[in-house]
Amino acid sequence: MSPWLALLLSFGYVFLMLGLGEGMRRWRDFSPDFTRKFIHISVGMYSILAVLVFDRWEWAIIPPAAFVIINFLDWKYGLVQAMTSSDRSNLGTIYFPLSFIAVIWVFWDRPELLVASLMPLTWGDSLASVVGRRIGRRLYTVAGSIRSLEGSLTMFVLSALTTWAVLVVFGADNPIGVALLTAAVATLAEAISPWGLDNLAVPAVSALLLAWLYA
């Protein structure tokens, strides 16, 4: 595919997800916390599109690089309310595309590791927060950030399931064992990462572990 067409599809997909998130907030009265997680998951799943439509990593990093700037402007000025967090000290929406860039750069020749390393952040981290806020009762605190055991369990289960699914689709060896170990390490990283740093720590430890296991 032409890289320009791939860029058009990529930006079109991401802006469509932003529009859907904002639409749900305005017209269906979903909370910004819910819509932010919807956008988080949608953008994380862009990793699959990236490995399908781009031939070179230099082109594939352009969309996430653009969103480092866009997300910074949104954090500073609140341009897209569907993405805006009530915690202004949380720079997670900026860290996410930075992680995306790093994973694309390092694992471009290993698409199974590229996509799998982002699944704990995309699904596990996103829904752990939702579950923790709604039904979390067993709470613990790390550097001022409140977590729940219910949320951490959700993080582990969804990280394992989605990582396993990606590894199976790509035909990787021992997908169950690798997925469980990756999920455990990613859950620990999420639990001890304050101030939105889990958006850096979770994909970093997931990527390093997968690279070691499949070296």
Residue pairs with C-beta under 8 A, 6 or more apart in sequence:
1 53
1 54
1 55
3 54
3 55
3 56
3 59
5 53
6 53
6 54
6 59
7 59
7 62
7 63
9 49
9 53
10 46
10 49
10 50
10 53
10 62
10 63
11 63
11 66
13 46
13 49
14 42
14 43
14 46
14 63
14 67
17 38
17 39
17 42
17 43
18 39
18 80
18 82
18 83
20 38
20 42
21 35
21 36
21 38
21 39
21 42
21 80
21 82
21 83
22 35
22 80
22 81
22 82
24 30
24 34
24 35
24 38
24 82
25 31
25 32
25 35
25 81
25 82
30 38
32 81
32 82
32 83
32 84
32 85
32 86
33 85
33 86
33 129
33 130
33 133
34 130
35 82
35 83
36 82
36 83
36 84
36 85
36 93
37 126
37 127
37 129
37 130
38 82
39 82
39 83
40 93
40 96
40 122
40 125
40 126
41 122
41 123
41 126
43 67
43 96
43 97
44 96
44 118
44 119
44 121
44 122
44 123
44 126
45 122
46 63
47 100
47 103
47 114
47 115
47 118
47 122
48 115
50 60
50 63
50 104
50 114
51 60
51 111
51 114
51 115
54 60
56 108
57 104
57 105
57 108
60 104
60 108
61 100
61 101
61 104
61 105
64 97
64 98
64 100
64 101
64 104
65 97
65 101
67 97
68 94
68 97
68 98
68 101
71 83
71 93
71 94
71 96
71 97
72 94
73 79
74 80
74 83
74 84
74 93
75 84
75 85
75 88
75 91
75 93
75 94
78 84
83 93
85 92
85 93
89 195
89 196
90 195
90 196
91 195
91 196
92 196
92 197
92 198
92 199
93 196
93 199
95 196
95 197
95 199
95 200
96 121
96 199
98 200
99 118
99 121
99 199
99 200
99 203
99 204
100 118
100 203
102 203
102 204
102 207
103 114
103 117
103 118
103 203
103 207
104 114
106 207
106 211
107 113
107 114
107 117
107 207
107 211
108 114
110 211
110 214
111 170
112 166
112 167
112 170
112 171
112 172
113 207
113 210
113 211
113 214
115 166
115 170
116 163
116 166
116 167
116 170
116 172
116 182
116 206
116 210
117 203
117 206
117 207
117 210
118 203
118 206
119 159
119 162
119 163
119 165
119 166
119 206
120 155
120 158
120 159
120 162
120 163
120 182
120 183
120 186
120 187
120 190
120 202
120 203
120 206
121 186
121 198
121 199
121 202
121 203
121 206
122 162
123 158
123 159
123 161
123 162
124 154
124 155
124 156
124 157
124 158
124 159
124 162
124 183
124 186
124 187
124 190
124 202
125 155
125 186
125 190
125 198
125 199
125 202
127 154
127 155
127 158
128 151
128 152
128 154
128 155
128 158
128 190
129 151
131 148
131 150
131 151
131 154
132 147
132 148
132 150
132 151
132 152
132 154
133 151
135 150
136 147
136 148
136 149
136 150
136 151
137 148
137 150
138 148
138 149
138 150
139 146
139 147
139 148
139 149
140 146
140 147
140 148
140 149
140 191
141 147
142 191
142 192
142 193
142 194
143 194
143 195
144 194
145 193
145 194
145 195
147 190
147 191
152 187
152 190
152 191
155 183
155 186
155 187
155 190
155 191
156 183
156 184
156 187
157 183
159 179
159 182
159 183
159 186
159 187
160 179
160 180
160 182
160 183
161 179
163 178
163 179
163 182
163 183
163 206
164 175
164 176
164 179
167 175
167 178
167 179
168 175
172 178
172 214
173 214
178 210
178 213
178 214
181 209
181 213
182 206
182 209
182 210
185 205
185 206
185 209
186 202
186 205
186 206
189 198
189 201
189 202
189 204
189 205
189 206
190 198
190 201
190 202
193 200
193 201
193 202
